[in-house]
């Protein structure tokens, strides 16, 4: 039997959590922005909004994971498979960011698959 959450995060918390996830899209423009966006949102709001603390860490950890996987893909470009893997990684990153943002807007704590949870 599923239990409903005790209370949903406030609209402001949900908006900041969505921002933490979507700020990773800055990486498409700046390269390293994929890590900086979630990091900045998490650092600014982690002490005052528990939901943003949780989702900011999740977004940051996932973007660190994607960044490390991208480095591996770049190395694998020496044997040609890296080009395809980097494309798949980019598409997966985009899809998971969108799913996470939608879930956060609903007040659901999203967990990315295959995420290295380096920041606890």
N, C-alpha and C positions, 0 to 999 in steps of 0.2 A: 504494500500500500504506500503510495507516494504521499509525502507530507508537504504541504505548502510552506514556503519560507515564512519565518516569523514576521518579517516586514521587508518590503522591497526598498532598495536604496532610493534616496530622493532623486528628483529629476536632475538636480544639479550634479549629484554624484554620477548618475548614469551618463550625463553629457560629458563630464570629464573623463570617464572611463572609455567612452566612445572615442574621445579625442586622443587618449593614450594609444588606442589601437590604430586609428586612422593616421596619426602623426607619423607612423612608420612609412607611409607612402611618400614622405619627403625623400626617402632613399631613391626614388625614381628620378628625382631632380638633382639631389646633392651627392648621392653615393653613400656617404656615411650617415646621412640624416635618418636612415632607418633605425639607427640606435639612439641618436640624439633626441628625436621627438619623444618616444616613450620615456626616455630617461628624464627629460626636463619635466614632463607632466607628472611623473611619479615623484620626483624630488620636491616639486612645488606643493603637491596635494596629499602626500602619503600620511602626514601626521594628523590631518584634519578630516579625511574621508577614508574610512576603512575599505569601502568597495573600490575606490580608486587606487589605494595601496595594493590591494590584491590584483586588480586587473592591470595596473601599471607594471608591476613586477612580472606578470605573465607575458605582457606584450614585449617588455624589455628582454626577458629571457629568450623568447621566441626569435626576436630579431638578432640577438647574439648568436643563436643557433643557426639561423639562416646565413648570417655573415660568415661563420666558420665553414658551413657547407659550401658557400660560394668560393671560398679560398680553395677548398678541395677540388671543386669543379674547375677552377682556373688552372690548377696543377694538372688535372686530367685532360686539359685541352692539348697537352703535348701528345696525347694518344687519340685525339679527336673526339672521344666520347664526352669530354667535358662540355663541349658546345651544347649538345642535346641536354645533358644533365642540368646545365645552368638555365636553359630555357624552361625546363620542367620545374626547377626550383623557383624561378621567378613567378611562374603561373601559380604554383602551389602557395607561395607567399601571399600573392594578391588575393586568392580565393579565401585563404584562412583569415586574412586581415578583415575581409568583408564579413565573413561569418562571425568573427569575434565582435566586430562593431555592432552587428545586428543583435547578437545575444546580449551584449552589454547594454544596449538601448532598452532591452526588455527587462533588465535588472538581473540577468542570469550570469553567474560567474563562469566564464568560458575557459576551458583548458585546451590549449593547442596540442595536437598530437605530435609525438616525437620531439618534445621540447626538453632541452637541457635546463633544468631549474638551478641555475648557478647562483642567482640572487634569491635568498630565502626571506 
